[in-house]
Amino acid sequence: MAVLQLDTTVIIIGAGPAGAGTSFFLTKYGIPHIVIDKETFPRDKVCGDACSGKTALVINRANPEWLAEILGDAQSFLPSWGITFVAPDGKALDIPFTLQRTPETPAPGFTVPRIALDDFLFRKMTSPLCTIFEGATVGSIERTGDLVKVGMTHNGTAYEITAPMLIGADGDKGIVRKKFSGLDTIPKTYAVGLRAYYEGLTGLSKDNFIELHFLPELLPGYLWIFPLPGGKANVGVGILSEVVRKKKINLREQMLHAIKTNPQIAPRFAHAKLQDKIQGWGLPLAMERQPLSGDNFMLTGDAACLVDPFSGEGIGNALYSGMLAAMAMQQAVEQKNYSAAFLKTAYDDVLYKRLGDELRISAALHKLCRYQWLFNFVVNKAIKSPSLRNTISAMFTNMDLRDQLRKPSFYLKILFNR
Ligand SMILES: Cc1cc2nc3c(=O)[nH]c(=O)nc-3n(C[C@H](O)[C@H](O)[C@H](O)COP(=O)(O)OP(=O)(O)OC[C@H]3O[C@@H](n4cnc5c(N)ncnc54)[C@H](O)[C@@H]3O)c2cc1C
C-alpha cells in the first residue's frame, strides 16, 4: 500500500481538552500542526463533568467569544456558584466560589456533559493551521535524528507524518508516554472513578453548587453529585486505587449502597432514574513532580499525570498544560531547539512554577482527608463561623491562604476561635 508523506511542525496525539488547548494556542502563534484522535467526535469521556475557573480562564484566553458562547448556552452548560462539602459525620458546609457576586458576575465554574464540552472544543480547533484526523489509528512512533515520525492509518489510507515535535495529549492510557519517553517506568499515583447519569434527583442547590460527600467508607475519596442542565445530575465516586485494592472494595456496590441507604443521600434518589450504564476510568494524580518532556516531545493533561489530587479536577489542568506546551513550542520554533534540556526549562519548569504550589497543597489535603475527625471538626466549626466560611471561600483564589490548610497552626487557630 502506498504511504502518504506529510510534514508539519507539531503532531498532537489526542483531541481531548489537552490536545485542543495545545492546538488553540499553536494556531494563535501561527504554528502549523496535525491533530490525530482514534475516536470520532462527538465522543464521551468518563468524568464528573465539573469545570473550574481554570477551564474558563484558558478558554477565555484562547478566545473570549468562546467563553461567552458557553455562558450563553444554557442547554449544555450549567453555571455553578459554589461547592458543598459534606463531612463524614453528615454535616454539610456550603462554600460559595466567590464572595463578590453581583448580577453581572459570570459564574466562576460550570458543569457540562463531556460529550458536549469536548465536541465544543474539538470544533473550535478548526483553522488553516490545524489538520485533524479523527477515527485514525496510530501504528508507530519513532524518533530519527531531530525528527519524530508517526505512522497512521485513516479511512484506509496509510500516512507517515514527520515533525520536529510530538505532543502526547492522549490521556491516561496514552501511547506517547509509553512508547516514546521511557517515563512509563515512573510509577503513577492512581485514583479510580465511577460515573453515573441520573434524572429526577431532588435537593439540588438553586445555585448549582457541586457536592462532595466525604463518606467514611470512601476516605480519602468521596461521592460526588454534580447538577447538570435539564435537571440531570452526574453522580460518581472517586477513590485511590491502592485503597480499593487493599480494602477489596467493590466500588460500584459501595456507590449504589450509599445511594440506597445513606440518610443524607438516599431520600434524594427516591424517584431518581439511572440514565445510562455506570462507567469507570482512571485518574492519574499529580502527587509529585514528574518529567513532562524529553527530546522532541512534551506530555500534556492526563498523559502528564496532572489531575488535581484533592479535587480530581483534570480538565482545567489539561487545557492549561496545553496552553503552556504551545508557549514552549513557540520558543522552540524561534530558537530551532527541540532538545530535552531546552524543553525542561521552557515547559516543565514553567508548568511547575505556575501549578506546583496548587498541586502540592492539594496532595497534602488529600492526605489530610484520611482523618475523619479533622474533617468533621473543620466543617462543624465553619458551619458556625461566617468568618471561617469566608476564609475557606477565599482559598479558591488565594493560594497563600489555601496553603494555611497544610499547617497545624490553622487548625489550632480554629480550635481557639482566633
Ligand atoms: C471518574 C472521573 C471523574 C472525573 N471528574 C472530573 C471533573 O469533574 N472535573 C475535571 O476537571 N476533571 C475530572 N476528571 C479528570 C478529567 O476527565 C481528565 O483529567 C481530562 O479528561 C484530561 O483531559 P486529556 O485531554 O488529558 O485526556 P482525555 O480527555 O482522556 O483525552 C485524550 C484523547 O486522546 C485520544 N487518544 C487516546 N489514545 C489515543 C491513541 N492511541 N491514538 C489517538 N488518539 C488517542 C482519546 O480518544 C481522547 O480523545 C475525572 C476523571 C474521571 C475518570
The ligand as a Gaussian input file, in Angstrom:
#p B3LYP/6-31G(d) Opt

LIG

0 1
 C      -14.496000       9.300000      37.037000
 C      -13.788000      10.572000      36.698000
 C      -14.292000      11.788000      37.107000
 C      -13.649000      12.989000      36.772000
 N      -14.228000      14.177000      37.117000
 C      -13.665000      15.332000      36.734000
 C      -14.333000      16.570000      36.950000
 O      -15.472000      16.640000      37.441000
 N      -13.701000      17.713000      36.560000
 C      -12.471000      17.687000      35.981000
 O      -11.941000      18.755000      35.686000
 N      -11.843000      16.523000      35.714000
 C      -12.404000      15.337000      36.062000
 N      -11.791000      14.153000      35.759000
 C      -10.497000      14.172000      35.050000
 C      -10.673000      14.502000      33.563000
 O      -11.637000      13.648000      32.998000
 C       -9.337000      14.342000      32.815000
 O       -8.320000      14.925000      33.590000
 C       -9.371000      15.001000      31.448000
 O      -10.240000      14.313000      30.587000
 C       -7.969000      15.022000      30.827000
 O       -8.024000      15.504000      29.512000
 P       -6.977000      14.973000      28.410000
 O       -7.223000      15.735000      27.184000
 O       -5.626000      14.938000      29.003000
 O       -7.364000      13.436000      28.184000
 P       -8.698000      12.806000      27.577000
 O       -9.850000      13.629000      27.888000
 O       -8.690000      11.377000      28.038000
 O       -8.466000      12.845000      26.011000
 C       -7.489000      12.034000      25.407000
 C       -7.834000      11.876000      23.926000
 O       -6.783000      11.100000      23.332000
 C       -7.345000      10.152000      22.454000
 N       -6.409000       9.021000      22.375000
 C       -6.028000       8.190000      23.371000
 N       -5.161000       7.271000      22.891000
 C       -5.000000       7.535000      21.576000
 C       -4.255000       6.921000      20.535000
 N       -3.514000       5.846000      20.759000
 N       -4.333000       7.423000      19.295000
 C       -5.102000       8.516000      19.037000
 N       -5.847000       9.141000      19.992000
 C       -5.787000       8.655000      21.242000
 C       -8.673000       9.775000      23.103000
 O       -9.575000       9.244000      22.155000
 C       -9.118000      11.104000      23.685000
 O       -9.949000      11.804000      22.785000
 C      -12.419000      12.947000      36.064000
 C      -11.900000      11.715000      35.639000
 C      -12.572000      10.548000      35.944000
 C      -12.009000       9.240000      35.466000

